[in-house]
Amino acid sequence: QTVVTQEPSFSVSPGGTVTLTCGLSSGSVSTSYYPSWYQQTPGQAPRTLIYSTNTRSSGVPDRFSGSILGNKAALTIAGAQADDESDYYCVLYMGSGIWVFGGGTKLTVL
Amino acid sequence: EVQLVESGGGLVQPGGSLRLSCAASGFTFSNYDMHWVRQATGKGLEWVSAIGTAGDTYYPGSVKGRFTISRENAKNSLYLQMNSLRAEDTAVYYCARRGSWYNYYMDVWGKGTTVTVSS
């Protein structure tokens, strides 16, 4: 069973930069998994941030960026703001119609 | 405005069945693959099922054989038939649109409908 791994929690100072990662329990994440990233605040539906590794969704500020770092997908938030405090999820397309979400990262801005 | 609105959630006993609906508007529904994604209280997102424009369907092991996704393009509607429900199926269920046929992501989300499985 494939597990998509994310840091359970992360903290960043206002104005700082943070990189969240999305890995595989076995193997490396590549662009072939089409990693995408979603932001979710409590009680709200997810909001799409990044797709196909590094393409920002419409209306997403350019301080959000995606990449492959080593063997993981990465979401970098530059100039963190208070309202970036959210849960962040990645999802990977595993092929054959199967998708797997990571467990999510709770980002605290303080 | 592109919109997805889920309905049909509620309280059901273990072993029971429930059918969720998702009404789509503001786009040509028949041209898009669609998904169901769920989230238990305090837990992460979990992909539940997908259906292609040709009606091809996909499920993870956790729901395969119990859940059935379907679509009715003439009504711009997506469905999820859930049978043999378990306590662990309790969650908010979101429908989501796949962004495009050449990309693998979800670009539009509904607000969700809550399913509670309890006796």
Contacts between the chains, C-beta under 8 A, distances in Angstrom:
chain1	res1	chain2	res2	distance
A	1	B	61	7.6
A	34	B	103	6.6
A	34	B	104	3.7
A	34	B	105	6.7
A	36	B	104	7.2
A	36	B	105	3.8
A	36	B	106	7.3
A	38	B	45	7.4
A	38	B	106	7.6
A	40	B	45	7.6
A	45	B	94	6.0
A	45	B	109	4.3
A	45	B	110	6.5
A	45	B	111	5.3
A	45	B	112	6.1
A	46	B	37	7.9
A	46	B	45	6.6
A	46	B	94	7.3
A	46	B	96	7.9
A	46	B	106	7.7
A	46	B	109	5.4
A	47	B	109	7.6
A	48	B	99	7.7
A	48	B	105	6.6
A	48	B	106	6.4
A	48	B	107	5.4
A	48	B	109	7.6
A	51	B	99	6.1
A	51	B	103	5.9
A	51	B	104	7.7
A	51	B	105	3.6
A	51	B	107	7.4
A	52	B	103	5.4
A	52	B	104	7.5
A	52	B	105	6.9
A	55	B	103	8.0
A	57	B	107	6.6
A	87	B	44	7.8
A	89	B	44	6.4
A	89	B	45	5.2
A	91	B	45	7.6
A	91	B	47	6.9
A	91	B	105	7.4
A	91	B	106	7.5
A	93	B	104	3.8
A	96	B	58	7.6
A	97	B	50	6.1
A	97	B	52	7.8
A	97	B	56	7.1
A	97	B	58	3.3
A	98	B	58	6.2
A	98	B	60	6.8
A	99	B	35	7.5
A	99	B	47	4.3
A	99	B	50	6.9
A	99	B	104	7.5
A	100	B	47	6.6
A	100	B	60	7.7
A	101	B	37	7.6
A	101	B	44	6.2
A	101	B	45	4.6
A	101	B	46	6.1
A	101	B	47	5.8
A	102	B	44	7.3
A	103	B	44	4.8
A	104	B	44	4.2
A	104	B	45	7.0
